Amino acid sequence: MSLLPVGAVLNQIIAALQQAPQVLLHAPTGAGKSTWLPLQILDAGIFSGKILLLEPRRLAAKSVAYRLAQQLDEQPGKTIGYRMRAESKVSAETRLEVVTEGILTRMVQQDPELADYSLVILDEFHERSLQADLALALLLDVQQGLREDLKLLIMSATLDNARLSPLLPDAPVIISEGRSFPVLRDYLPLASHERLDEGVARIVSRLMAENSGSMLLFLPGVAEINRTQNLLGGRLGDDVDLCPLYGALSLEQQQKAIQPAPAGRRKVVLATNIAETSLTIEGIRLVVDSGLERSAQFDPRSGLTRLVTQRISQAAMTQRAGRAGRLEPGQCWHLFSKEQGERAAAQSEAEILHSDLSGLWLELLQWGCQAAAQLTWLDVPPTVALRVAQQLLASLGAVDERGNLNSRGRKMASLGCDPRLAAMLVQAEIQSADALATAALLAAIIEEPPRGGQPDIDYWLSRPQPHWQRRARQLSQRLSHSGGGVDASLAPWLLAEAFSDRIAERRGLDGRYLLANGLGASLPQDDGLSRAAWLVAPQLLQGNNSPDARILLAITLDATQLAARLPKIVKEQTAVEWDEEKGTLRAWRRWQVGRLVLKAQPQAKPADEDLQQALIEWIRVQGLAALTWSPQAEQLRIRLACAAKWLPEGQWPATDEQSLLDSLEQWLSPSLSGVRSLRALQQVDLFDALMRLPSWEQRQKLDANLPTHYTVPTGSRLAIRYHSDQPPALSVRLQEMFGEQRSPTLAAGRIAVVLELLSPAHRPLQITSDLAAFWQGSYREVQKEMKGRYPKHPWPDNPAEAMPTKRTKKYS
């Protein structure tokens, strides 16, 4: 084992850990950083406390724990232990604990000093998971305020030192040698017309026939794994086994994929990026990399997550290729061009930048933070996503009016699960032991949803899997309760309270639903659940090519009982709406859950304020085109927009469509008194209404700097035409501008008016914004032509000095 590359820098690592609070280790694939180094640090005896080793995935955590324990001729639970969701093996003898990310966060929250531990190792930090970023922020805070002696070792095969070093300027950077065995990398781009699974199956079957050893095949997701596995069936030799490997498989199934192939047999492991981590998959010397991964992208506007298939980073390419050289020389084929690989991002984007941050905000509040900026981050959590998280926690009743955790919120935070599920559990505990047992099983199912296309939660409640039952017991025990029985009849109401925005009403017979939050969702048309009039859909996935979200898990709901069972989420209100057919207003008394109407009753005489508000809402939906804009009103709107552009120091009101729609109550509502029909709405004076937007001082400044008319030398008062995308214009007969030296200007001389100079017959002769240049230049050609056509009108040789006139020579 001492031949492992990281052994060459072991003494440096030990010395650095004794001297510095944080140490950065760059140890590429095969160096032994996960399965050898922790034991050497433990054996060095430099720490009195225990060591925590953080692994980003449960499969890696369990695998690493077993490998470490095996080297001591032990089973996990003695010197080496592990903790993960719903499973742990530790004892009083344990000195080194391998934990998953959420477990570490919970340990720090329960004991901020981490009193029993001397060193925390963050492994595979390049993955930049949300929990790893949070763990680093919390641990740095612990070091700064509570435990100067706590040490932190951050290591990865592709450590982003360019980002980490400025964050931790005093941390020594130690670089280990690369992988133990050389890996030959080649590029085999798929044909542009070829489907991914078909192209992969073609290449894999050829490569397995041409090469010895087992293969690790990287694909973006489970769907591609299943399709490729089906295509490969029958195309490989009889000695080849196909082994899928992805996160949703049970740990037992995952273990089958990483175990060595039986003697005389080979295998192809079809994996997602789960296999990029510190797993050693026995016997692998061939790697085929699709160059793709599936990333979860949270949309703060919808509150839903979308799965996006994207190119991996160069760091991930290096990680994937390195899997071929763990135990012997290997070869990697990238299924894209070398140029595409060189254009890829150097590092993967941090998960914190595109995730639902409600759980993170709950953790920060529990930690005592009032703002994310109070902690040190490699990437600061996005403001918009934090705001959405704050709104969700408020709707779940987790915070007080100042945004601090209340007693309910503190109990939610102690559960270590998603805030919605935590709220459901806390509420169920209040109701009964049966409600808590039911909520715990629901939470377990939603945390690790079943695969197999069956979205009906009722189906799964009657077929609980062992890992769900373990997790449910754990959650119940955290609330100091057990002994209740699962009651499926309670499930819809427990879910409806925690996911009230995802209550859904059927719209049509094709499996489509409208959610309470106003979004669309759908089930396959042939799914039995699609016949239900109402559902609660706690798990949704935003579609990439469809406006509707895909319903992954749902349960039927009796909407007639909602008002009685969950009065808090049912709002009673009077709504006045526009009747499109009759062109008038109608009033309704409604009982609603979000955008869904449970019951409606017509109202006879609604209040004038309700009518006005209904009109406002109708106009917001229809847009400003629903109003009748007179030329005077349209010009006022453009003048205000021009004033904001030309005189920005004036703080002018915004007049773009969205701003006017947002401020309808301010400028339009007072003009809607008594308006109850479309005819009356069309008669509203929008000029007077818009004049409510500028202040008196702004109106004076507008008339002085952007007047509606201009008085030419003859005394004629002519209208100025304002445009949103062109300079202002003035149409005037050429003779009326005689004697004028230059073009008129607006906005304190900043903007020249474009003159449309007309013939005596009011036909355009010239368009110019520089009158002086026109008099000295092209006027000569106009004069020559016009003298013959209009001999009775004056055409002086020096128009800039001539007398302006409206008349012919006879009357001049």
N, C-alpha and C positions, 0 to 999 in steps of 0.2 A: 504493500500500500504506500510505502514511502516513495515509490517511483512516480506517484501522481504529481502532476505539475505544480499544484498548489503547495506541495511539500517544500519546494525550493524557497518559498517566501513565508513559510510558517513562522520562523523566528522574527521576521519583520512584523508580521501580524500580531504576535504575542507582545512584542515591545510597544507597538503602536497602541494596542488596547490598554496597556498599563499607563501610557502617557497622555492620550487624547480622549476626550469624551465621545467623539465620533470618528469612525474609520471607514474609508471607502475601499472596497475590494473589487477589482475587475479581474474575474477569473473565467475565461471562456469555457465552452462546453467540454466536459470530460476532465476538468482540472481537479475534481474531487471536493469542491467547495461545500456541497450540500451533505454528502454521505461520508466524508472523512474529516474535514476540517473541524466541525463542531466537537467531535470526540477528542481531537488533539488539544483544543482550547480547554475542554473540561479536564483533560489529563494533566495539563500544565499547572493546575492548582493555583492560578493567579486570582481566582474569584472565590469568595466565601459563600456567596449566594448561588442560586440556580441559574441556568441559562434557558432563555426562551428562543426558539427557532421558529420564525414565521414563514409559512409556505402559503402561496396564493390559492391553492386548490386542495380539496380534500384528498383526492387520489394521490397527489404528490406528497401531502403531509403524512398519510398513512404509509406510503411506500418508503419514504425517507426514514420514518420512525422504525420500521421493520429492518431496513438495511443497517441502521446504526446499532440497533439492539443485537442483530445477528453477529456483528463484529465483536460483541462482548459475550457471545454465546448465551444470550438472554432472549426472553420474549418481551415485547413492549409492556410497560407497567412496572418495571423494576427501575434500573438506572435511567433508561430511556422511556419516556411516556409520550402520549399524544392526547390532544383535546380537539374535538370538532363538534359540529352541531349534532346533537342527539347521540354522541358516542365519545367516550373518553377511557383511557387506560393510564392512570397515574396512581402513585402510592407514596407513602412516606419515604421510600427509598429513592424516588425519582429526582435526578439532578439535572436532566436536560429534557425539556418539554417541547415537542413539535406541535404547533397550534396553527389553525387557520385564521384568516384575517379578522373576521367578526369576533372570534373568541378573544383575540388579543385586545381589541377595543373594549370588550366587556370587562376583561380583567383589569385594564387600566382605570375604567370608570369605577369599579368596585373597590380598588385599592390604588389610588393615584400615586402612591410612593413605590408601588411594586416592591414592597419591603423584602420579599423572599428571593428576589432576583437581582443579579449583578450585571447581566449582559442580555441584551435583546439583539437578535440577528434577524435582519430583514432580507430574506432570500428572494431571488428572481425579481428584484425591484424594477427591472426594466419594463415589466408588464404594466406598471403605473395604474394599478387598480384603485378604485375609489377608497376602499378600506385601507390599502397600503399608504396612500397619501394622508388619510386621516390619522392612521397609526403614527406616521412620522411626525405629523404636526403635534399630536398629543405627547409623544415621547420627548420631543425637543422642549416642550413646555414643562414637562416633568423635570428634565435635566436642569432647566434654567431656574425653576422655582422651588423644587422639592428635593431632588436627588442629584447633587453634583457628582456623586460617585457612580451613578448608573452609566453603563457603557452601551454604545450603539454601533453595531457593525452592519453596514449596508453593502450588499454584494449582489452581483449579477454577471451573467456572461456577456452582456452588452450594456454595461453601466453608462449612463449618460453623464459623464463627468463634467462636460461643458455646462450642464445645468446645475448639477449638485455642488460642484466646487464653489461657485459664488454664494450658494445658500449656506454652505458649511465651510467657510474659508480656512478654518484651523484644522480641518480633518485631513489626516495623511491619506494620500491616494497610493494604494499598493496594486501593482499589476502583475498577475501571474501569467505563465506561459499559456499557449493555446491548447487545443484539444490533444489528446494523447496520440491519436493516429491521423494521418493525412486523409483529407476528403477531396476527391476530384469533382469539381463542379462544372456542369455543362448546361446548355440551354436548348430546349426543344419547344419552340412556340407552337401552340395549337393552331390549326387552320381557322381562319376567320369565320368560315361558314359552319364550323363543327360545334355541336353542343359539348359543353364541358364534360359531362359524364361519359359521353360516347368517345370523345377524344382521349380522356384519361384511361378508359378501359382498353382502348386500342394500344396506347403506349405501354401501359402496365403489363398487359399480356405479352407484348414483345420483349420488354426488358426482363421479365421473369424467365422467359425462355432462353434469353441470351446470357443471363448472369446467375451466379450461385448466391445462396444466402437469402435471408428474409428481408422484406421491404416495409418501410413506413411511408404511407401515402397521406399527404396533407390535403384536405378538402375544406371548403368554407363552412359547411353545415351538415346537419343530420340528413336533410333531404338528398343532398348530393351523395352522401355516404351510402344511403339505402339504394339509390338508383345505380350507382357505380357497382355496388356489391352484387346487385341483380344482373348487371351486364357482364360482370366478370365470372359469374357462375357458369361452369362448363368451358371457359376459355383458358383456364389455367391447368397445370399438371395435377395429377391425382395426389401428389404429395404436398399440395399447397392448401393451407387453411385460410379462410377470410375472417378477420377479427375486427369488428367495429370498436371504436373508442371515442366516447364523447361524454360530456358532463352529466347528462340526464340518465345515463346507465347506472345501475346499482354498483356499489363498490366491488361486489363479487364479480359482476360482469366485466368491470374495468380491469380487475386483477387478471382475468383470463387473457386479456389482450397483451398485458405486459409480461406475462410469464413466458419462459423460453418454449419454443416449439418442441414437441416430443421428438425423440431420436428418430432420425430418418425423414423428418418432415420439415417443411418451411411454412412461413405464413406471410400474409399481407395484412398489415394493420391499417385500417382506414380511419383516420383520426382528424378531429378538428384541431385548433391551436392548443388544446389541452396538452398535447404531446410536445409542445415547445419547452415545457418546464423541466424541472430537475429529474423527471422520470428516466430511468434507464430501461428501455424495452429490449429484452434479451435477444441476441442473435441478429440485430438489425445492422446490415451493412449497405443497404440501398435505401435512398430517400427520393421520392417523387413529390415535388412541391408545386401545387396549383398556383401559388402566389396570391391566393385569395383568403379572406377571413370574413366572418360575419360579425358585425359590430352592432351593439344596441345603442340607438341614438334617441334620447329623450326629447320630446317636443314640449316645451313649457306651455305653448298655446293650447294644446289639446290635453295635456297631462298624460299622454300615452307614449309608449316606446315603439320605435320603428326599427326593424332589423335591416341593416344596410350591408350589402356585400361590397367589399372594397379591397384594393391592393394592400398587401402587407408592407411594412417598412423594411429598410435594408437590415436593420438590427434583427428583425424577425426572420428574414431570409438566412442570415448567418446562424441563428439559433436552429432553424429547421435543417440546414445543411449539416450542422454539427452532430445531429442525431446519428448520422451514418458513421461517425468516427469514434463512437464511445468505446468500443471493445476491439476493433480491428480496423485496418484501412478500408475506406468505403467510397461510395460515389453518390452524388446528388444530381438530379436532373430538375431544373426549374422549367416549368411549362409556360415560359414567356421569353421574350427576347432579352438579350443582355442590356440593350439600350433602355428597355422598360425598367429593368432592375436598377439601373444607374439613376433613373429619374425619380425613383421612389423616395419618400421621406426617409431621413436618416433614422429616426426613432418613431415608435408608435405614439399616437396622441393619447394624452392622459384621459382616463375614464371620467375623471371629475369634471371635465369640460363639456360632456354631453350626457350626463346622467340625471336621474331623478334625485334631488338632494334633500328630500324630506327626511330620510333617515339620518343623513349627515347633520342636518340642522337640529334634529332632536338630540343627537349626541353632543353637539356644541352647546346647546342650552343646558344639558345635564352637566357638562363640564364647567359651566358658569360663564360662558362667553355671551356677550350681547351683540357681537359682530364677528364675522369670520376673520376680519383683519387683526383681531387680537392674537391670532396664532400665526406661525411661520409656515408658508405654503410654497411648494415648488411651483404649483399653478393655483392661483387664487380662484376659489369657486365663483362661477359666473353670477352676476347680480340678479339677472332675470330669473334664473332657475332657483336661486335662494328666495326670491320674493314669492314665487309659486309655492315653495316648500313652507314658507311662513304662513301663507294663506291656508294651506291644507291643514297644518297643525292647529290653526285657529278654528277651522271648521270641525275638527275632531274633538274640540274642547280640551286641548292639551295645554293651552297657555292662558294667562290672565290678560286683562286689558292693556297691560304694558308689554306684553309679549314674552313674559317670563313663564317658566314651567310652573303649573299649579300642581296640586297633589295628584290629580288624575294623570297629568303629563309625566310626573316623576315615576309613577307606577308603570306607565307605558314605556318609559325609557329603560326601566330595569329589566324588561322582558327580552331585550336584544333581538327584536324582529321588526319588520316593516311597520311604520306608524299606523297604517290602517288596520293591520292585523292586531297590533298591540291595543288599539282602541276597542276593537271587537272583543278581545279577551277581557279587558278591564270591565267593559259593560256587561259581559256575560257573567263575570264573577259576582256582580251585584245581583243578578237575576236568580241564579240557582246553580247547584253542582252539575245538573244535567246540561244547562246552557253552557257552562264552562267547558265541560268535556266535549260538547259538540263544537264549540268555537275553537278549541285546541286542535281537534282533528281537521276542521276546515282550514285553519292556519297552516297545518302541516301539508295538506294537499296543495294549497296555493303556493307555498314556498317551493315545493318540488312537484310540479304538476305532472300527471301521468301522460305518457305518450300512447298513441294508438288511435287517435281520432275521436275518442268518446268525450264530448264536452260536458255531459250531464253530471253535475256534482252529486246528485242523488244516487246515481249508479255507483260512484266511488265510495260514498259514505257507507254503503252496504258491503263494500269489498275493500276494507282498509288494509293497506300494505304494511308489513312489519316495520319499515323505517318511518312510516307516518305515525304508527302507534307509539314508537319510541319517542319521536319528537313531540307528539301530543302529551304524553306523560310528563315530559320535561317541562313543557310550557305550563301545564296545570300545576306542577310542583313549585314553579317559580312564583305562583300566586298563592302558595301554601294551601292548595286545595287538591283533593283527589277523591275518587270514589263515585263520582257521578257517571251516568251512562249517556251514550250518544243518543240524542233525540232528533231524528231527521226533520221533524216538523218545525223545529226551531231554526233550522239552518237559513231559510230565506230571510227571516227577520234579522238575524244576526248579521248577515251579509248586507242586507239593505241599509242598515244603519251605518256601517263602515264604508260602504260603496254606494251612497245615495245618488251620486252623480252618474252611476253606471246602472241604475234601474232602466230597463228598456221596454218599449212598447212596440209591438209588431206593426209594420206598415206594409201591407200587401201579403201575398202568399208565396213570395220567393225567398223567404229566409232573411229579409231585411228588417232592421229594427232602428228606432230612434231612441237615443240615450237621453237621459235627463239633462245632460250637459249640452245638448243640442247637436252632438255628433252622430253620424250614422255608424251602424255595426251590422254584421251579417253572419249567418250560419250557412253551411251547405244546404241547398234546397231540399235535399233528400234526408236531412238529419231529423230524427223524430222530435227533437227539442224545438225545431223551427215552427211547430204547430202551436206552441204556447203563445198566448196573447201578451203575457208579461213575463219578463225575466229579470234576474240580477246577474250581471256579468262581471265578476271581480277580476277576471284576467282577459285582457284584450291585447291585440297586436295591431298597430297601425299598418295598413297596407301600403306597399310602395307604388302600385299601379292602380289602386282603387281608393275612392274617397271614403269608403267604409272600412272601419276597423274589423279585424277578424276576431270573432268570439272564440276564445280557447276554452274557457270554463264558464258555466252558467247554471242557474237553477231557476225553476219556475216559481212564480210569485202570484198570489191572489191579491190583485190591486184593490179590490173592494174593501179589504181589511187594513190597508195602509194607514188611513187617517186614524183609525182606532188603535192600531198596534204601534205606530211610530208617528205620533202627532208632531214631534219636533221637525220632521223633514217635510211635512205637508204644509204649504203656505196657502192661506185663504186671502184672496184679493179681488178687487173690482177692476176689470180690464175693459177698456173701451177700444173698439177696433173699427177699422175702415171696412165697409162692405163694398167690395169692388164692383159687384153687379149693380147695386142701387146708387153708388156714388154718395153714400151718406155714412153716418156713424151709428154703431150699435154698442150697447153696454152689456157686459156679462159679469156675473159673480162666479169666480172659478176657484177650485181646489187643485193645486198643482204640486208636483215634485219636479223642481227645476223647470224644464221646458215641456214636461208631459202633463196633460190635463186629465185629472181623475174624474172630475165632475164639473159641469157648467150649467148655470141658470141665467136666462136673460133678465136684464134689469130695465125697468120702465124709464126712469128719469135720472140719468147720471148727472153728477155735479159738473159745472162748467170747467173746473180744473181738470177733472178726469178726461173730459172731452179734449181739452187742449193737449194733455199729455199723450192721448191716443193719436192725435193728429201728428204730434212731434215724432212718435215712434214709427208711424206709417211713412212719414217723409224720410226718416233715416233709412228705412228699408228701400224705398223707391229711388232715393237720391234727389239732388236739387232740381233735376229735370222735371220733377212732378209739380214744381211751382211755375207760375207764369212770370217770366222775367221781361219787364219792359226794357226798351233800349236805355232809358235813363238809369234803371237799377243795374243793368249789366255793366254800363259804363262806370258807375260808382264802384262796383266790385273790382273792376280792373284798375281804376284809379288808386284804390287803396292798396292793391297788390303792387302797383308801380311805385307808390310812395314808399312801401316797405323796402323795395329794391334800390330806389334812387336816393332816399333820405333815411337810411337805416337808423340813424341816431334818434328817430322819432318814436320808436317802440310802437309801431302800427299794429292794429289787430290783423290776425291772419285771415285770409279770405279764400284759401284753397278749399276744395269741396269737403274734405274730411274735417277741417277745422270748423267750417260753417255748420256741418251736420252735428259736430260735437257740441257746438254752442247755440243750438236752436232755441233753448230755453231763454237765453239772454237776449237775442235780437228778434226772434220771430214770435215767441209765445204771446207777448202783449198785443200783437196784431191779430191773434186768433180768437179773441173774445167774440162769442156769438156765432162762430163759423161751425156749421154742422153739415155742409154739403160740399161737393166738388165745385159747384158753381161759385159758392161763396169763397172757397179757398182760392180759386183762380182770380178773384177780384181783390185779393189782399195786395196792398201797395208795398212792394218789396223795397222800393227806394227808401221810403220812410222807415221801414223795418231795419234795413242795413245801417241807416244813419244812427242807430242806437249803439253801434259798435265803437266808433271813434268818440273820444271825449270832445268837449267844446273847443279846447285848444287845438286838438288834432283837426277838427273840422275847419277851423280858421286857417290853419297851416296848409291843409289840403287845397282849399279854394285859392289861397295865395300862390302856391307853388305848382299845383296841377289843376288849373282852372278848367271849367267845362268849355269856355269859349275864349277866342282871341280877337281883339279889336284891331283890324288892319288900318293902314294909313288913311283910307277913305272914310273911316268911321264905321264900316260894316262890322257887326259882331258875328263871327263865324264859329261854328262848333269844331272843337278839337276831337279827333277820333283816337281813343286810346286802345292799345292792343296788348295782350299778355306776352306775346313773343316777338313784337316788332316795335320800332320807335313810334311815338305819337305822330299823327298826320293832320294836315289842314289843307282843305281844297279851297282855292281862291283864284279869281280871275287875275291874269298876269298884270293888267293895267292897274289893279288896286294895290299892287306892291311897289309901284314906281316910287322912288325916293327912299325906299327902305334899304339900308346899307348891308344888313346881314340877316340871316335866318333868325326867327324868334327862338328863344330857349325857355325851358321849364326847369323846375327843381333847383332853384337858386343858380341858374346858368349851367347846370351839369348836363342837361339833355337838350339836344337841338331838335326842333320840330321839323319833320319832313314835309316840305311844301309840294302840293300837287297843283302846279300852275296851269290854269285853264285858259282856253281861247275865249273870245267874246261869246261864242256859242256854247260855252261851258264844256268843251271837249278837252281832254288832257293834252298839254303841250310838252311839259317837262316835269320830272320828279326830282327834287334836290333837297339836301339837308345843308347845303352851303350856297346861300343866295348870292353872296359876293362873288364867288367863283363862277356862278351861272351868268351874272351880269357881264363879267369880263370874258367869258368863253363862249359857250354854245348859244347864248342869246342872239349872237349875230346871225346864225343860221335860222333861228326862229323868226327873227325880225325880217329877214329876206323873204321867207316863205309867206309870213302873215301879212306883209304889206300888200302883196298882190291879192290875197284872199279877203282881207278885211281893210280896204283902203280908207274907210271912214273912221277907223280907230287909230289913235296915236301909237307910233312905234319909234320912239326917240332913240337917237344914237347913244345917249348917256342915261339909261333908265335909273341908275342909282341917284341921279340928281334931278330927275323929272318929277312933275307933279302927279300924284296918283289921281286916278279918275275912274268913275263908273260909266262915263258917257262917251259918245263919239266926239270927233274933232269939232263938230258944229256947236256942241254945247259945252265944250271944255273951256 
